[in-house]
Amino acid sequence: MTSIKKTGKVVCIGRNYADHITELNSARPKQPFFFQKPTSTILLPGEGPVIRPRGVNLHYEVELALILGKRVRDLSAQDEQGALDAIESYALSIDMTARNVQNEAKKKGLPWDISKGFDTFLPVSNIISKASIPDPHKIDLYLSVNDKVVQNDSTELMLFRIPRILSDISKVMTLEPGDIILTGTPKGVGPVVPGDVMRAGIRVDGKELEEAKIEVAVEESTSSYEYAET
């Protein structure tokens, strides 16, 4: 499990499900766009709660994570086999987002790294073997808050599939073994507050994957940070 923490980079695809684009009132991208989360955001199972910084409107986004086993550079988007061969394993993840921080940055044309970058902002599941997910484009992701299901959709709804995602990223930056790619979130994102408990998981052909389960509480930060307008 510790190997996930030693990853070189975490690259996240934005706006990869149409209904999520609509709910955030964003423009539909003509090609995959991506951003990075610092590896210090990674929160392993049992490591404790997600910490909400003061003044932050904290949102959850459940996503399938790819863990690479090979170096990938300038991959062709048509190379479906090459893309799948590059994946060593999978994990489920929750891309936590400080939505008000992100919205302010978008409005002012500022980078929005901070909104994705706080410690604990990437809860991950245990590692899922490739054998458990025969087709990553045909699984159901779900997330509940206090046992109320808020996200529940199939990866079939991805606008850009995994070969295209890996191709576009690898044309810009070489992907190394151990790198983590988050493939985007379906609709249903929304806020969590201290005291809430998020549970997330994956179903393959309707069957729950035990190793994909995430259960994590939200707590208020005790740090000196407080969000203020930039």
N, C-alpha and C positions, 0 to 999 in steps of 0.2 A: 504493500500500500504506500509506503513512503516514496516510492519512485514517482508517483504523481506529483509530489511536491518538488521534485528535482527537475521537472519539465523546463525546457528552455523558454518556451513562450506559450501563451494561451491566445489563440486568434479566434475572434467571434464574428460570425456572419450576421449582419443586421437585416431586418425587413425581408425575411425569407418565407413568410406566410401571408397571403393576401389579406385575410381578415384582420390580422394583427396590424398591418399597415393602415387599414381603414380605421381601426379603433384608436390608433395614435394620430390619425389625421396626417400621415406622412405621405411623401411621394413614392410611387412604386419605382424601384431601381431598374435601370436597363441592363445592368450587369451586377453580379454580387459585389457588395461593398463590405468592408470588414474593419474591425478595430481590435485593439489588444487589451487584455486585462492583465495586471501584474500577477505574477505567480503567488505573491503574498496574499491574494484574495482567497486562495484555495482553502476550503474548510473540509477536512476529512470526516468520515463517519465517526461520531463519538467525541469529536474535538470541542464540542460546546455549541453555543447558540450563534446565530447571526446577530451582529451588533448593529443597531440602528443609530447612526450619528444624530446628534441633536439638531433639530430644525430640518430634518430630511424626510421627504415623502418617499417611503421605501416601497418599491415594487418588486414582485417576483416574476421570473420568466423561465419556465421549464424548457430544457433543451437536451437533445441527444449530443453527447460529446464523443468525438473520435480521438483515439490515442494512436499516434503513428508509430510504426515499427521500422520505417525505412526513410531514407533521405529522398525528398521529392523536390524536383526543380524543373520548371518549364513543362509541366505535364500537359498533355493534350486533353482537352475537354471530352474528346471522343473515346479516350482510353479508359473505358469503364473498368476493365479488368485490372489495369495498372493502378487505378484509384483504390479499388477494393483491396488489392494486394498490399497496398501501402499501410492499410489500417491493421494495427496489431490487436487492438481490443476496443471496447466501448466503455462509456460510463454515462450515468444520468447526471445532469447538473442543473443548478438553479442560478441563472445570471441575475443577481440582485442589482437593482438600479436605483440610484437616488434621482427619482423622476423630476422633482422640481429643479434640481441642480442641472440635469440634462436639458430641460426645457429652457432654462435661462440661457445656457450656453448656445443652444440652437438659435434662439432669438437674436443673440448678440454676435453670432458667427464665431464663437469661441470654441476651442476643442472641448469635448466632453469626457475626457479621460477620468476626471475626478468622480463623475457620477457612477462609474463602473468599478472604481479602483480602491474603495475602502477595504480594509482588512475584513475577512469573513464573507465577502460579497460573492463567493463562488462555492457554495456547498456542492460536494460531489458524492456519488454513491460509491460502493465498492466497485472494483473493476469487473466488467462483464466480458466473458470470453466471446470470441467471434462466433463460435459454434452456437451460442445461445441466440444470436440474431442473424439468421440466414440471409435476410434481406433488410438492410437498414431503412429502406424506403417503404417498408410495410410494417411499421410497429405503431402502437398507440402510446402517446405520452400523456400523463395526467398529473395534476397537482391539486391538492385540497388545502384549504385554510380552515383550521378548527373543524375538520371532517366535512366541510362543504366543498364539493368538487367545483373548481373554478376554471381549470384548463383540462381539456380532454379531446385530443385530436390525433389524426394519423400523420405520420411523416410523408405519406403519399401526397400531402398538400404542399410540400416544399416547392417554391417557385424555381429554385436552382437546386439540382440534385448534386450528390456528393462528388462525382467526377468533375463537374463544372466548378464547384466550390474549391476543390483542391487545385484544379488547373489555374484558376484566377489568382489564388493566393500564391501558388508556387512560381508564377511568372513574376511576382513582385519580390517575394522573400523566400529563400530556400527553407523548406520545412525539414526538420531534423527528427530522428527517432526520439520518441518521448513527448514531442510537441502535442498540444491538445487543441482540437478545433471544435468550437461550438457551432451547431448548424442552424440556429435560429429558433424562435419561439412561436407557437401557435397563438391564436386569439385567447382572450380571457385574462390578460395581465391586470394586476390591480394591487392595491396597497396592503401591507401588513404592518401591525403595530406591536410594541412590546406586550408579551403575554400570549400572542398568537403562536400556533404550532403549524408548520407546513409539513405536509407529507406528499411525496411524489413517487412516481413509479413508471414502469414500462410494462405493457402487455404485448405478448407476441401470440398471434392467433387466439386472443382472448385470455391467454394464460399469463398470470403475474410472474415476473422475473424476480426471484427473491433477492438476488445480489444488486438489483437496480433500485431497491427501496431507499428512500431518504426520509428521515424524520428529524426535523430541526426546529427549535424554538427561536423566537425573536426576543432580544433584550435591548434595553436602552443603554446607550454608551455612557461610560463614566469619564471619557476622555475630555480634554479641554476644547476639542474641536466643536464649533457650532457653525452651521451653514449661514453665511451672510452673502448678500448680493455682490457679484464681482464688478 
